[in-house]
Amino acid sequence: MVAVVVGAALAAVGLAVAVSPWWWPAAVPLALLGAVGVWDLVQRRHSVLRNYPVIGHARFLLERIRPELQQYFVERNFDGRPFDRDIRSIVYERAKGTAAEEPFGTERDVYQAGYEYLVPSMAPRPVPEDPPRVRIGGPDCTRPYDMALLNVSAMSFGSLSANAVLALNRGAAAGGFAHDTGEGGLSEYHLRPGGDLVWEIGTGYFGCRTREGDFDPGEFAEKASGDSVKCVSLKLSQGAKPGIGGVLPGAKVNAEIARVRDVPEGRTVVSPPYHRVFSTPRELVRFIARMRELSGGKPAGFKLCPGSRRQFLAVC
Ligand SMILES: Cc1cc2nc3c(=O)[nH]c(=O)nc-3n(C[C@H](O)[C@H](O)[C@H](O)COP(=O)(O)O)c2cc1C
């Protein structure tokens, strides 16, 4: 096929030179196609192009627009993950302040195993004026916090940009819910909009760490005493990654991230898989109590992904 295109291109160029310049509009595209075909045949990277010169490029083009084709033509309103189109539409509508009510009728299979629903009551309660809140903090806590039921889950500064952090915190301030900082440190972007914060620390102790990577109680106490910080939280296992797993690649550690996290600029930081400040369940619980004291009596909690029932029971 390539030979045919090249032959046709040569003939068209010959006619354009010898007979009439009107042949050029045919000669130029044919010459380009012929050049692409020859290149496809001699290159050694893509077997698809060697086997199907020229036409094989359609495969790469379609692959490139696959997400759009999937989203616009294939995906149903309730298929997408983590948020389907229906949910995204509600978010867009609410963000723009337009109507966000949905009419009756559902496209979902409500008889599917695992489908979650609310059952009606014969004695419904009036909707409270203020959204319900739950008290966080037991008897040892001198500054308990009444937390909204839906809050912003931990996402570290560094994995999120400054603008994203500002937007989330501004939302928390406007909606009266809490914003978890994630373990990437407590930045000025978390504090500026004035939304309630849960300050999380992980194995890297970012934002309250010594040069050697140990927990720095003085720095923790100073930052945790801020008014916006309503709770403190300890994350077990590793993370904080605008890159790969528990590794913060040096190229991503710019001056600002370095300052917020107390780490050297431009140097790769590894979040160890374990905590330096405790190694047994009892020590873990004592450390959480210490966090509560250092924060001036604010609720202190922990987040983990339990891998072993026995380990978790030991903590309980
Ligand atoms: C960009 C990003 C950064 C995250 N950073 C943290 C973090 O610093 N600390 C943490 O405990 N969890 C972190 N997480 C995990 C979330 O808090 C949450 O547990 C996880 O995304 C599961 O919730 P989802 O199914 O609603 O996404 C992060 C998640 C994302 C998407």
The ligand as an ORCA input file, in Angstrom:
! r2SCAN-3c Opt
* xyz 0 1
  C      -4.742     13.718     46.882
  C      -4.949     12.903     48.124
  C      -4.129     13.107     49.215
  C      -4.322     12.393     50.377
  N      -3.532     12.654     51.454
  C      -3.803     12.026     52.627
  C      -3.083     12.385     53.787
  O      -2.197     13.222     53.780
  N      -3.415     11.747     54.941
  C      -4.400     10.797     55.008
  O      -4.668     10.285     56.090
  N      -5.096     10.448     53.916
  C      -4.826     11.043     52.730
  N      -5.562     10.730     51.625
  C      -6.615      9.710     51.761
  C      -7.981     10.365     52.009
  O      -8.003     11.058     53.235
  C      -9.081      9.305     52.033
  O      -8.915      8.455     53.124
  C      -9.079      8.472     50.792
  O      -8.982      9.289     49.652
  C     -10.350      7.593     50.724
  O     -11.498      8.365     50.636
  P     -12.276      8.540     49.233
  O     -12.728      7.172     48.874
  O     -13.396      9.466     49.555
  O     -11.288      9.119     48.260
  C      -5.362     11.417     50.443
  C      -6.180     11.209     49.345
  C      -5.984     11.939     48.201
  C      -6.904     11.688     47.036
*
